[in-house]
Amino acid sequence: MWTRPGWPSSTPAPAATGLLSDWTDSAGVRRFAHDALGHPGIRAVIVLTGINDILGGENDAGRPLTARDLVDGYRSLIREAHESGVRVIGGTLLPSRTLTDAQNALREEANEWIRTGRHFDGVADFERVMADPDDPRALAPGYDSGDGLHPNDAGMAALAGAVDPTTLT
């Protein structure tokens, strides 16, 4: 677990993780109870995960990743949180110039489900906040850390500002 100086966070977060895949760390669906729900007094959690799975290209069974795989993972997190009495806010996946057309289509399909699936207790539309108005498939230059994928400090602040506080209670 780590925190990055200058990144707004109330709890440590794992580095480079996936929702379903173990390619950089244990998959989020297996760590969720400990990493998120295991904190005393937690009332809500914001879920922003899946982009590393898309970049990895495979599901946990080694088959090509589909939007259905991501949705099943999100549903698992939602179910687990609700069983613990915790609200779940779904964060749409950020745009990235590093994605192929096929990867971007998968990201867009996942985002559509997050926005319209009505399974989350609220939605933070991070994609809309972070997208470059001149190139919606890229992070806005003022929010890009330089790698085309991760937000800088201003981007992290914009993400925080995209969360409606009333969805957290």
C-alpha positions as CSV (number, residue, x, y, z in Angstrom):
1,M,0.0,0.0,0.0
2,W,1.2,3.5,-0.8
3,T,0.2,7.1,-1.0
4,R,1.7,9.6,-3.4
5,P,2.6,13.0,-2.0
6,G,0.3,15.6,-3.3
7,W,-2.5,13.2,-4.2
8,P,-5.6,13.8,-2.2
9,S,-6.4,10.6,-0.4
10,S,-7.9,9.6,3.0
11,T,-6.5,6.1,2.9
12,P,-3.6,4.4,1.2
13,A,-4.2,2.9,-2.2
14,P,-2.5,0.0,-4.0
15,A,-0.2,0.8,-6.9
16,A,-1.2,-0.2,-10.4
17,T,-3.9,-2.6,-9.8
18,G,-6.7,-4.2,-11.9
19,L,-10.3,-5.0,-11.1
20,L,-10.0,-8.6,-12.3
21,S,-6.3,-9.3,-13.2
22,D,-3.4,-10.0,-11.0
23,W,-0.8,-8.7,-13.5
24,T,0.6,-6.0,-11.2
25,D,-1.0,-6.9,-7.8
26,S,-3.7,-9.1,-6.4
27,A,-6.9,-8.3,-8.3
28,G,-9.3,-5.7,-6.8
29,V,-12.2,-8.2,-6.6
30,R,-10.1,-10.3,-4.2
31,R,-8.7,-7.4,-2.1
32,F,-11.8,-5.2,-1.9
33,A,-13.0,-6.4,1.5
34,H,-9.6,-5.7,3.1
35,D,-8.5,-2.6,1.1
36,A,-11.8,-0.8,1.1
37,L,-14.4,-2.3,3.4
38,G,-11.9,-3.2,6.2
39,H,-11.6,0.4,7.4
40,P,-13.7,1.1,10.6
41,G,-16.5,3.6,10.0
42,I,-16.4,3.5,6.3
43,R,-19.8,4.6,4.8
44,A,-19.0,4.9,1.1
45,V,-16.4,3.9,-1.5
46,I,-15.6,5.3,-4.9
47,V,-14.7,2.6,-7.4
48,L,-12.4,3.7,-10.3
49,T,-10.8,0.6,-11.6
50,G,-10.7,-1.4,-14.9
51,I,-8.4,0.5,-17.1
52,N,-5.4,-1.7,-16.2
53,D,-7.5,-4.7,-17.1
54,I,-8.3,-3.2,-20.5
55,L,-4.6,-2.5,-21.0
56,G,-3.8,-6.0,-20.0
57,G,-6.3,-7.4,-22.5
58,E,-7.3,-10.6,-20.7
59,N,-9.8,-11.6,-18.1
60,D,-8.9,-13.6,-15.0
61,A,-9.3,-16.8,-17.0
62,G,-6.8,-15.7,-19.7
63,R,-9.4,-15.0,-22.3
64,P,-9.8,-11.7,-24.2
65,L,-11.4,-9.2,-21.8
66,T,-15.0,-8.1,-22.5
67,A,-17.2,-5.4,-21.1
68,R,-19.3,-8.2,-19.5
69,D,-16.2,-9.2,-17.5
70,L,-15.8,-5.7,-16.2
71,V,-19.5,-5.4,-15.4
72,D,-19.4,-8.7,-13.5
73,G,-16.4,-7.4,-11.5
74,Y,-18.2,-4.2,-10.7
75,R,-21.3,-6.1,-9.7
76,S,-19.2,-8.2,-7.3
77,L,-17.8,-5.1,-5.6
78,I,-21.2,-3.5,-5.4
79,R,-22.7,-6.7,-3.9
80,E,-19.9,-7.0,-1.3
81,A,-20.1,-3.3,-0.3
82,H,-23.9,-3.4,0.0
83,E,-23.7,-6.5,2.2
84,S,-21.4,-4.5,4.5
85,G,-23.8,-1.5,4.5
86,V,-21.4,0.6,2.4
87,R,-22.5,2.9,-0.5
88,V,-20.7,2.5,-3.8
89,I,-20.0,5.4,-6.2
90,G,-19.0,4.3,-9.7
91,G,-16.3,6.3,-11.4
92,T,-16.2,6.3,-15.2
93,L,-12.9,5.2,-16.7
94,L,-10.6,8.1,-17.8
95,P,-9.8,8.7,-21.4
96,S,-6.2,7.9,-22.5
97,R,-4.2,8.4,-25.7
98,T,-2.4,5.1,-24.8
99,L,-5.5,3.0,-25.7
100,T,-6.0,1.3,-29.1
101,D,-9.4,1.7,-30.8
102,A,-10.5,-1.7,-29.5
103,Q,-9.4,-0.8,-26.0
104,N,-11.1,2.5,-26.1
105,A,-14.4,0.9,-27.3
106,L,-14.2,-1.4,-24.4
107,R,-13.6,1.5,-22.0
108,E,-16.6,3.4,-23.5
109,E,-18.8,0.3,-23.2
110,A,-17.9,0.0,-19.5
111,N,-18.5,3.7,-18.9
112,E,-21.9,3.4,-20.5
113,W,-22.9,0.7,-18.1
114,I,-21.4,2.7,-15.1
115,R,-23.5,5.7,-16.1
116,T,-26.8,3.9,-16.9
117,G,-26.7,0.5,-15.2
118,R,-28.3,1.8,-12.1
119,H,-26.4,-0.6,-9.8
120,F,-24.1,2.0,-8.2
121,D,-25.5,4.3,-5.5
122,G,-24.1,7.2,-7.4
123,V,-21.8,8.0,-10.4
124,A,-18.9,10.3,-10.6
125,D,-18.4,11.0,-14.4
126,F,-14.6,11.3,-14.3
127,E,-14.4,10.8,-18.1
128,R,-16.3,14.0,-18.8
129,V,-14.3,16.0,-16.3
130,M,-10.9,14.8,-17.4
131,A,-11.3,14.6,-21.2
132,D,-9.5,17.0,-23.5
133,P,-12.2,19.1,-25.2
134,D,-10.2,19.0,-28.5
135,D,-9.6,15.2,-28.3
136,P,-12.1,13.4,-26.1
137,R,-10.0,10.2,-26.2
138,A,-7.2,12.0,-24.3
139,L,-6.8,13.5,-20.9
140,A,-7.0,17.3,-20.9
141,P,-3.4,18.6,-21.1
142,G,-3.8,20.5,-17.7
143,Y,-4.7,17.2,-16.0
144,D,-2.2,14.8,-17.6
145,S,0.8,13.7,-15.6
146,G,2.7,13.3,-18.8
147,D,2.1,9.6,-19.5
148,G,-1.3,10.1,-21.2
149,L,-3.0,7.8,-18.6
150,H,-2.5,9.1,-15.0
151,P,-3.8,12.5,-13.7
152,N,-1.4,15.1,-12.2
153,D,-2.2,16.9,-9.0
154,A,-4.6,19.3,-10.8
155,G,-6.3,16.2,-12.3
156,M,-6.6,14.6,-9.0
157,A,-8.3,17.7,-7.6
158,A,-10.6,17.7,-10.6
159,L,-11.5,14.1,-9.9
160,A,-12.3,15.0,-6.2
161,G,-14.4,17.9,-7.4
162,A,-16.4,15.6,-9.7
163,V,-17.8,13.6,-6.8
164,D,-21.2,14.8,-5.5
165,P,-20.8,14.8,-1.7
166,T,-24.5,13.9,-1.3
167,T,-23.8,10.5,-2.9
168,L,-21.4,9.7,-0.1
169,T,-24.0,9.7,2.7
